[in-house]
Amino acid sequence: MSPDQFLNELQAQGLVAPEQAATIRKDEQTRPFSVHYEVRTLLYLGIVLLTGGLGILLYQHIDEIGHGVIVAIITLLTAACFGYAERYRVPFTWAEVPRKGFVPDYVLLLGCLLFLSLEGYVQYQYGIFGTRYGLAVFVPAVLFFWVAYLFDHRGVLSMAITALASWLGVSVAPLSAFTDNHFRSLSGAALGLGVVLLVVGLWSEYQNRKRHFSFTYISLGSNLALLAATASLLEVYPNSWLSPFAAAALILVMSGFLVWYARRAHSYLFVLLSAVYSYIVVTYLFIRFVDRSTSHDEGLLLSLYFLLSCFGVLVFFLNIKKILRINS
């Protein structure tokens, strides 16, 4: 029902006088419309398109421009972005700092992306890191952590965690993962890093040190650890150090932790993560049980399981607010 229809209905019932309805109608027609999120989305898209477009432009005209000029331009742009962000930076504090507008945040993000482009370019062209590729990702990881805390920027913090994961060997090229079976390198480092990120997130919250960063730490850490444990559970890579049943137990324990944290933080994300990974474990164990049983009704058992589990998922979603104690 539109506001006009609603007002007409109230007038027809005698609940609103015509003068009041006219005032409300005029206010509805002249009230400013917020485009806050639309502008932020356009800024983000603009940054992504700008960095992508600059890369394509440089690639197509690299012979005409020259490597030195390209490096100088990217360096100046990166310095300009960091300088602009520094101009509007609020003095450091362990609490969440008030913002002086959202443009400096996006300019800082652009500066970090340009720094990555600059580093990648000089490494490719001049090989400044040689074959020490770990150092090439360790440097931006350290820089981004420092920038994230100095400027109180959660987007840069996510970039820092991603760079740290790359340095630990967690991030592997998708093609090599499928052709050379590099998933093996993903399990131990990913699980360890995920647990460390969880601990750091809880420490940040309890010690009140950038408490608002805890969501980033715990969401990325739990996803990373649960994904690594799930890979061990499903035996994606052979000879894993974690047996499938140990991985199942670990996933269930972590899911229980996420439910506890979701009820504490009233977060839908964490309880959904817990539900998804727990369902994978229970389904895996049930299929293994059916596969090893001597029963000839495997099809019937699986059909009943998926029917009942779908009902359970439906009940879960209907009661998710009670689980999170949102109504109380």
C-alpha positions as CSV (number, residue, x, y, z in Angstrom):
1,M,0.0,0.0,0.0
2,S,1.4,3.4,-1.0
3,P,1.6,6.3,1.5
4,D,-1.2,8.1,-0.4
5,Q,-3.5,5.1,-0.2
6,F,-2.7,4.7,3.5
7,L,-3.5,8.3,4.2
8,N,-6.7,8.0,2.2
9,E,-7.6,5.0,4.3
10,L,-6.9,6.8,7.5
11,Q,-9.0,9.8,6.3
12,A,-11.9,7.5,5.4
13,Q,-11.9,6.1,8.9
14,G,-11.8,9.6,10.4
15,L,-8.4,9.0,12.1
16,V,-6.6,11.8,10.3
17,A,-7.9,15.3,9.5
18,P,-7.6,16.5,5.9
19,E,-5.2,19.3,7.0
20,Q,-3.0,16.7,8.8
21,A,-3.1,14.4,5.7
22,A,-2.1,17.3,3.4
23,T,0.9,18.1,5.7
24,I,2.0,14.5,5.9
25,R,1.6,14.1,2.1
26,K,3.7,17.2,1.4
27,D,6.4,16.0,3.8
28,E,6.5,12.6,2.0
29,Q,6.8,14.3,-1.4
30,T,9.5,16.8,-0.4
31,R,11.5,14.7,2.1
32,P,15.2,14.3,0.9
33,F,16.1,10.8,-0.3
34,S,19.2,9.3,1.0
35,V,21.6,8.0,-1.6
36,H,24.3,7.1,0.9
37,Y,24.7,3.4,0.0
38,E,24.3,4.1,-3.8
39,V,27.2,6.6,-3.6
40,R,29.4,4.1,-1.7
41,T,28.6,1.4,-4.2
42,L,29.5,3.7,-7.1
43,L,32.7,4.7,-5.3
44,Y,33.7,1.1,-4.8
45,L,32.9,0.2,-8.4
46,G,34.8,3.3,-9.6
47,I,37.9,2.2,-7.7
48,V,37.8,-1.3,-9.1
49,L,37.2,-0.1,-12.6
50,L,39.9,2.6,-12.3
51,T,42.6,0.1,-11.1
52,G,41.5,-2.4,-13.8
53,G,41.4,0.2,-16.5
54,L,44.8,1.5,-15.6
55,G,46.3,-2.0,-15.8
56,I,44.8,-2.6,-19.2
57,L,45.9,0.8,-20.5
58,L,49.5,0.3,-19.3
59,Y,49.6,-3.2,-20.8
60,Q,48.4,-1.9,-24.2
61,H,50.8,1.1,-24.3
62,I,53.8,-0.2,-22.3
63,D,56.2,0.2,-25.3
64,E,55.1,3.8,-25.9
65,I,55.1,5.0,-22.3
66,G,58.2,3.3,-20.9
67,H,58.7,1.4,-17.7
68,G,60.2,4.3,-15.7
69,V,57.3,6.6,-16.5
70,I,54.7,3.9,-15.5
71,V,56.5,3.2,-12.2
72,A,56.7,7.0,-11.5
73,I,53.0,7.5,-12.3
74,I,51.8,4.6,-10.1
75,T,54.1,5.7,-7.3
76,L,52.8,9.3,-7.4
77,L,49.2,8.1,-7.4
78,T,49.8,5.7,-4.5
79,A,51.6,8.5,-2.5
80,A,48.7,10.9,-3.3
81,C,46.1,8.5,-2.0
82,F,48.0,7.8,1.2
83,G,48.6,11.5,1.6
84,Y,44.9,12.4,1.1
85,A,43.9,9.7,3.7
86,E,46.5,10.9,6.1
87,R,45.1,14.5,5.9
88,Y,41.8,13.3,7.2
89,R,43.1,10.7,9.6
90,V,41.8,10.8,13.1
91,P,44.5,10.4,15.8
92,F,45.0,6.7,16.8
93,T,43.0,5.2,19.5
94,W,42.1,1.6,20.4
95,A,38.4,2.4,20.1
96,E,36.5,2.9,16.9
97,V,37.2,6.4,15.6
98,P,34.6,8.7,14.2
99,R,34.7,9.2,10.5
100,K,35.3,12.4,8.6
101,G,33.3,11.3,5.6
102,F,33.6,8.1,3.6
103,V,35.7,9.4,0.7
104,P,39.0,9.1,2.6
105,D,38.3,5.4,3.3
106,Y,37.8,4.7,-0.3
107,V,40.9,6.7,-1.3
108,L,42.9,4.7,1.2
109,L,41.6,1.5,-0.3
110,L,42.6,2.8,-3.8
111,G,46.0,3.6,-2.4
112,C,46.5,0.0,-1.1
113,L,45.3,-1.5,-4.4
114,L,47.7,0.8,-6.3
115,F,50.5,-0.3,-4.0
116,L,49.9,-3.9,-4.9
117,S,49.9,-3.0,-8.6
118,L,53.2,-1.1,-8.1
119,E,54.8,-4.0,-6.2
120,G,53.6,-6.5,-8.8
121,Y,54.8,-4.4,-11.7
122,V,58.3,-3.8,-10.3
123,Q,58.6,-7.4,-9.3
124,Y,57.6,-8.6,-12.8
125,Q,59.7,-6.0,-14.6
126,Y,62.8,-5.6,-12.4
127,G,62.6,-8.7,-10.1
128,I,63.3,-6.7,-7.0
129,F,62.4,-9.6,-4.8
130,G,64.1,-12.2,-7.0
131,T,62.7,-15.6,-6.3
132,R,61.8,-14.8,-2.7
133,Y,58.1,-14.7,-3.5
134,G,57.2,-15.1,0.1
135,L,58.7,-11.7,0.8
136,A,56.7,-10.2,-2.0
137,V,53.5,-11.0,-0.1
138,F,54.9,-10.6,3.4
139,V,55.7,-6.9,2.8
140,P,52.1,-5.9,1.8
141,A,50.8,-8.0,4.7
142,V,52.8,-6.1,7.3
143,L,52.1,-2.7,5.6
144,F,48.3,-3.4,5.4
145,F,48.1,-4.5,9.1
146,W,49.8,-1.3,10.1
147,V,47.6,0.9,7.8
148,A,44.4,-0.9,9.0
149,Y,45.1,-0.2,12.7
150,L,46.5,3.3,12.0
151,F,43.5,4.4,9.9
152,D,41.0,2.1,11.6
153,H,40.0,0.5,8.3
154,R,38.3,-3.0,8.2
155,G,38.6,-3.3,4.4
156,V,42.4,-2.9,4.6
157,L,42.4,-5.4,7.5
158,S,40.8,-7.9,5.3
159,M,43.4,-7.3,2.6
160,A,46.1,-7.7,5.3
161,I,44.7,-11.1,6.4
162,T,44.5,-12.2,2.8
163,A,48.1,-11.3,2.2
164,L,49.1,-13.1,5.4
165,A,47.3,-16.2,4.2
166,S,49.1,-16.0,0.9
167,W,52.4,-15.7,2.7
168,L,51.7,-18.8,4.7
169,G,51.0,-20.7,1.6
170,V,47.3,-21.0,2.1
171,S,46.4,-19.3,-1.1
172,V,47.2,-21.5,-4.1
173,A,46.5,-20.9,-7.8
174,P,43.3,-22.6,-8.7
175,L,44.8,-24.3,-11.7
176,S,47.8,-25.8,-9.8
177,A,45.4,-26.9,-7.1
178,F,43.5,-29.1,-9.5
179,T,46.5,-30.2,-11.6
180,D,49.3,-30.7,-9.1
181,N,47.2,-31.5,-6.0
182,H,48.5,-28.6,-4.0
183,F,45.5,-28.8,-1.7
184,R,47.7,-30.7,0.7
185,S,49.5,-27.5,1.5
186,L,46.2,-25.9,2.4
187,S,45.2,-28.0,5.4
188,G,47.6,-27.4,8.2
189,A,48.5,-23.8,7.4
190,A,44.8,-22.8,6.8
191,L,43.6,-24.5,10.0
192,G,46.4,-23.0,12.1
193,L,45.9,-19.5,10.7
194,G,42.1,-19.8,11.1
195,V,42.5,-20.7,14.8
196,V,45.0,-17.9,15.3
197,L,42.6,-15.4,13.7
198,L,39.8,-16.6,16.0
199,V,42.0,-16.1,19.1
200,V,43.0,-12.7,17.9
201,G,39.4,-11.7,17.3
202,L,38.4,-12.9,20.8
203,W,41.4,-11.1,22.3
204,S,40.4,-7.9,20.5
205,E,36.9,-8.1,21.9
206,Y,37.8,-9.0,25.5
207,Q,40.7,-6.6,25.8
208,N,38.8,-3.8,24.0
209,R,41.7,-3.4,21.4
210,K,40.0,-2.4,18.2
211,R,37.0,-4.4,19.4
212,H,35.1,-3.7,16.1
213,F,37.8,-5.6,14.2
214,S,36.8,-8.9,16.0
215,F,34.0,-9.6,13.5
216,T,36.5,-9.5,10.6
217,Y,39.0,-11.7,12.5
218,I,36.4,-14.3,13.6
219,S,34.4,-14.5,10.4
220,L,37.5,-14.9,8.2
221,G,39.3,-17.2,10.7
222,S,36.2,-19.5,11.3
223,N,35.6,-19.8,7.5
224,L,39.3,-20.6,6.8
225,A,39.5,-23.2,9.6
226,L,36.2,-24.8,8.8
227,L,37.0,-25.0,5.1
228,A,40.3,-26.6,5.8
229,A,38.7,-29.1,8.2
230,T,36.0,-29.9,5.6
231,A,38.6,-30.6,3.0
232,S,40.2,-33.1,5.3
233,L,36.8,-34.5,6.1
234,L,35.9,-35.1,2.5
235,E,39.5,-36.4,1.8
236,V,40.0,-33.8,-1.0
237,Y,43.8,-34.4,-0.7
238,P,45.4,-37.7,0.1
239,N,47.5,-38.5,3.2
240,S,46.1,-35.6,5.2
241,W,47.5,-35.2,8.7
242,L,43.9,-34.9,10.0
243,S,41.7,-38.0,9.8
244,P,38.1,-37.6,8.6
245,F,36.6,-38.4,12.0
246,A,39.0,-36.0,13.7
247,A,38.1,-33.3,11.2
248,A,34.4,-34.1,11.9
249,A,34.9,-33.7,15.6
250,L,36.8,-30.4,15.1
251,I,34.1,-29.0,12.8
252,L,31.4,-29.8,15.4
253,V,33.4,-28.2,18.2
254,M,34.0,-25.1,16.1
255,S,30.3,-25.0,15.1
256,G,29.4,-25.1,18.8
257,F,31.7,-22.2,19.4
258,L,30.1,-20.2,16.6
259,V,26.7,-20.8,18.0
260,W,27.8,-19.5,21.4
261,Y,29.4,-16.5,19.7
262,A,26.4,-15.9,17.5
263,R,24.0,-15.8,20.5
264,R,26.4,-13.4,22.2
265,A,26.8,-11.1,19.2
266,H,23.3,-11.7,17.9
267,S,24.8,-12.5,14.5
268,Y,23.0,-14.4,11.8
269,L,26.2,-15.0,9.9
270,F,27.9,-17.1,12.6
271,V,24.9,-19.3,13.3
272,L,24.4,-19.9,9.6
273,L,28.0,-20.9,9.3
274,S,27.6,-23.3,12.2
275,A,24.5,-24.8,10.7
276,V,26.0,-25.3,7.2
277,Y,29.2,-27.0,8.3
278,S,27.4,-29.1,11.0
279,Y,24.9,-30.3,8.3
280,I,27.9,-31.3,6.1
281,V,29.4,-33.3,8.9
282,V,26.2,-35.0,9.9
283,T,25.4,-35.8,6.3
284,Y,28.9,-37.2,5.7
285,L,28.7,-39.4,8.8
286,F,25.2,-40.7,7.9
287,I,26.3,-41.5,4.3
288,R,29.4,-43.3,5.7
289,F,27.1,-45.3,8.1
290,V,24.7,-46.2,5.4
291,D,27.5,-47.2,3.0
292,R,29.1,-49.6,5.6
293,S,25.8,-51.1,6.7
294,T,24.5,-54.4,5.4
295,S,21.0,-53.0,4.9
296,H,19.5,-53.3,1.4
297,D,17.4,-50.2,2.0
298,E,20.1,-47.6,1.4
299,G,17.9,-45.6,-1.0
300,L,15.0,-45.5,1.5
301,L,17.3,-44.4,4.4
302,L,18.9,-41.6,2.4
303,S,15.5,-40.4,1.2
304,L,14.2,-40.3,4.8
305,Y,17.3,-38.6,5.9
306,F,17.1,-35.8,3.4
307,L,13.4,-35.4,3.9
308,L,13.8,-35.1,7.7
309,S,16.9,-33.0,7.5
310,C,15.1,-30.5,5.2
311,F,12.3,-30.4,7.8
312,G,14.9,-29.7,10.4
313,V,16.4,-26.9,8.4
314,L,13.0,-25.4,8.0
315,V,12.4,-25.5,11.7
316,F,15.8,-24.0,12.3
317,F,15.1,-21.0,10.1
318,L,11.7,-20.5,11.7
319,N,13.3,-20.4,15.2
320,I,16.6,-18.6,14.3
321,K,15.6,-15.5,16.2
322,K,14.9,-17.5,19.3
323,I,18.3,-19.2,18.9
324,L,19.9,-15.8,18.7
325,R,17.8,-14.4,21.6
326,I,16.7,-11.5,19.4
327,N,13.1,-11.5,20.6
328,S,14.0,-11.6,24.3
